[in-house]
Amino acid sequence: HSKTGIDIHPAATIGESFSIDHGTGIVIGETTIIGNRVKLFQGVTLGALSVQKEKASVETLLVKVSGDESSYKSRLQYDKEGAKINPIQLSGINSADPEAIGKHIINLYKHWSPKDDPKIGNLYGFNLYIQQHQEPVTIDSKLQYHKYNTFYAQRDLDGIKYTSNQGHPNVDNPKLAARHFLNAIDKVSSLKEKYEKELAELNREIPMTAQIASKPFEKEKELAGMKEELSSLEREIAIGIQEKQMKQSQAEIDMQPAPIEAPDEERSSILSIIKLDSKPKISKDRELSLVAIPQMEPRIRRTKGLRM
């Protein structure tokens, strides 16, 4: 910055053929993505608006996760040993046995299809859902789609989706599978801490970005002087080229041969010949030999006398 007045974050993404013209006050932030063949001019700040948008997004998520945490903790129950109770309620089963609950969850994970209701139960004020995905796979040189199901818990329709193990339950242990949704919802506190840290980091980054953008260029006067010298030099070069072209044009004019002018008497004789002779014999180079003019003069007079 002290040498060029430009700040570029090393994590910024910049494409090919990138250039800067008069770079004073240019700031390229960490989140900036610049494509190919881009040119920037002075006073441009990239990344600050992205930081502001990211901050707004994190603030929204923090409000939602804070509400989820309050709701979860207000309903959470513990047993005598301090373990979290799992009062899950699932559609299609009426049992509190962890083994039975786990087997039911595993069966849904393996065999559920979108034609069935995606909402499968509730736990501590959170709705429990299942969803199906498909991914392309190549089998025997043929493209096919592999389908699989995942679980998530969500308190509001526009709220945060909580998952454990990316939505995949433990299919080898029904008792662990029974606590799949409880483990997913229990992440609410750690997720809240994550968003709080992100927001604090953004709050520190925004003033720094604004400070960098408004920081004056220490060598602004020197740069202005260099620009003035460059403009003066460009004018001198243009004037020099123009003078050289004018001299060349004048030299070409001076090299052209001057026209030959005959004396007044001889000029009158020549004009008389042109009037009398409808086809005067004049050479192609339009030069009239002055040697022949004295010999032609008597003839001009006789001819003129006869015709009168």
DABEL-V994450 format. One record per backbone hydrogen bond with DSSP energy under -0.5 kcal/mol. CO is the residue of the C=O (numbers start at 1). NH is the residue of the N-H. Records with the same first field share a line. If there is no record, write none. Layout:
# DABEL-V994450
CO->NH / NH
This chain:
# DABEL-V994450
1->5
5->25 / 26
7->28
9->12
12->14
13->34
16->37
19->40
20->22
21->42
23->26
24->43
26->7
27->29 / 46
28->9
29->32
32->13
34->15
35->15
38->19
40->21
41->44
44->27
46->29
47->51
48->52
49->53
50->54
51->55
52->56
53->57
54->58
55->59
56->60
57->61
58->62
59->63
60->64
61->65
62->66
63->67
64->68
65->69
66->70
67->71
68->72
69->73
70->74
71->75
72->75 / 76
77->85
79->82
83->79
85->87
86->88
89->122
90->93
97->101
98->102
99->103
100->104
101->105
102->106
103->107
104->108
105->109
106->110
107->111
108->112
109->149
113->116
118->120 / 130
120->91
121->128
122->89
123->126
126->123
127->154
128->120 / 121
129->152
131->150
133->148
135->146
137->139 / 144
139->142
142->139 / 144
144->137
145->147
146->135
148->133
150->131
152->129
153->162
154->127
156->159
160->162
162->153
164->167
165->168
167->151 / 169
169->171
170->173
173->177
174->178
175->179
176->179
177->180
179->183
180->184
181->185
182->186
184->187
185->188
186->189
187->191
188->192
189->193
190->194
191->195
192->196
193->197
194->198
195->199
196->200
197->201
198->202
199->203
200->204
201->205
202->206
203->207
204->208
205->209
206->210
207->211
208->212
209->213
210->214
211->215
212->215
216->218
217->220
219->223
220->224
221->225
222->226
223->227
224->228
225->229
226->230
227->231
228->232
229->233
230->234
231->235
232->236
233->237
234->238
235->239
236->240
237->241
238->242
239->243
240->244
241->245
242->246
243->247
244->248
245->249
246->250
247->251
248->252
249->253
250->254
251->255
253->256
263->267
264->268
265->269
266->270
267->271
268->272
269->273
270->274
271->275
272->276
273->277
276->278
277->280
280->282
283->286
286->288
287->289
290->294
292->296
293->297
294->298
295->299
296->300
297->301
298->302
299->303
300->304
301->305
302->306
303->307
304->308
